[in-house]
Amino acid sequence: VRRGLKVEPAQFVEMVRRRIGAEGLKPDKYTYSSCVACLSLGDSERSARAMVELHASMGRDGVRVSKQAGTSLIRGLGRVNRTDDALKVFEGIRKKDTYTYNAALGLEIGQKEAVKL
């Protein structure tokens, strides 16, 4: 992305999955965290849709939303103002830590929502 790769966010995610699959590997929590970091650099709405799709891909690939990937998704979705989607990711993380809670609290949510966390 930094080198000026001109590709749609959803195509980027699929391209990464294909290349990893060609090597006989499956994407893992670190792959997804890296994809979220790249997607966070792009256009807001397109990146948001791709991050939501990425979250769905994790389920299809059998990758549980880990603290690392989940925290990256929460922050990325928060940057593109998709608070509801970010909170869905937060709720799906089994083992939360201070980074996960800080990412959720960093969202622009009302005080009432923050208290519920």
C-alpha positions, 0 to 999 in steps of 0.5 A, a space after each residue: 500500500 505504501 508503494 502506491 499499490 492501486 487495488 481495491 481493498 477487497 481485492 487486496 484481501 483476496 490477493 493476500 489470501 490467494 498468495 498465502 494459499 498458493 504456498 499451502 498455508 492458511 491465513 492466521 491472526 497475524 496475517 489478518 492484523 497486517 491486512 487490517 493495518 493496510 486497509 486502515 490507510 485507504 478510503 474510508 467507506 471502501 476500507 470499512 467494507 473490506 474490514 467487515 468482509 475481512 472479519 467475515 473471512 476470519 470465520 470462514 477460514 476458521 480463525 478465531 478473532 484473537 486479541 491481536 487481530 480483534 484489536 487491530 479490527 476495532 481500531 481500524 473500524 473505529 478510524 473509519 467511523 464504523 463503531 457498531 461493527 467495531 463493537 461486534 468485533 469486541 464482543 466476539 473476542 473471548 479473551 480480552 486484555 487491556 489493549 482490547 479494552 483500550 481500543 474499544 474505549 477509544 472509539 467515539 462512543 457515548 458514555 453510556 456505551 463505555 460504561 456497558 463495556 
